[in-house]
Amino acid sequence: MREIQLKDAKATLSAVVDQAVHGNPAIITRHGRKEVVVLSFEEYEKLKNVPSFGRLLASYPGDEDDIPLRGDKPSRLIDF
């Protein structure tokens, strides 16, 4: 994904949109920081409909007995 400065995106907005529609999204930066992504509406729709991890877990079709119980062993110690 290419990065383009906001001032350049303003000057070439039609080209940025055309590239996004053809599968080449762009990251718009302002003052060196990533601010916005321009992507096709089709890609946006795909991303919008991806379920969250929590929803995937909540929709688990099995019974409570299908999930094995956690072991009694204590977790390992980690030095930070």
N, C-alpha and C positions, 0 to 999 in steps of 0.2 A: 504494500500500500504506500503510495507516494505521499509526501508531505508538501504542502503549499502554504505560503504566507497569505494572510487574510487580504492584504492589498493586491496580491497577484490573483487570488481567487475572485475578488471583485471585478478585476479587469477582464477575466476570462471565464466568467461564471457559466456561460453556455457550454464551453468546452469541458469544464469540470463536471457539469451535469451529464453531458453526452458520454463522457468516459465512465461515469458511475453507472449509467444505464447499461453500458456494454460490459459491466463486470469489473471495472477498475475504480474502486472507491478511493477517496482522497481524505487525508487528515488536514484540517485547516488549523494553522498555528497563528497565535497572536502573541507578539513579544517573546517568541521562542517557546511558548508553552502550547501543548496540544489542547485545542479547545473543542473542536467539532469534527464529526466524520460525515462526509457526504457519500451516501450510498443509494442504490436504486430502491424504489418502493418495494419491489419484489423481495430484495434481500432484507429489508426492514420487516416485512410481513413474516418472513421465515424466522427471524430473530425474536419477534414479538410473541410468537406462538410456541416458543421453546418452554416447556414447563420447568419450574424451579426444582431443585433437588428435594426440597421439603415436600412438594406436591407429588413427586415421584414416589417418595417413601410412603406418603399417606395413601397413595392409591395401590399399594402392594396388595395383590389379590389373595395371598395365602392367609392361613390362620396363625394365631399367635404361637401355636406349638411348632410351626414350621421353622421358626428362628431359634437357633441353638442358644442356650444360656451362656453367659460369659463365664470364663474360668475363675477359680478362686485365687489364682496366683497373682501376687501384687505386680503392678507394672514396674518396668525397669527404671532405675535411677539414671538421670541424665544431668551432666554438668553443663551449665551455661557459662 
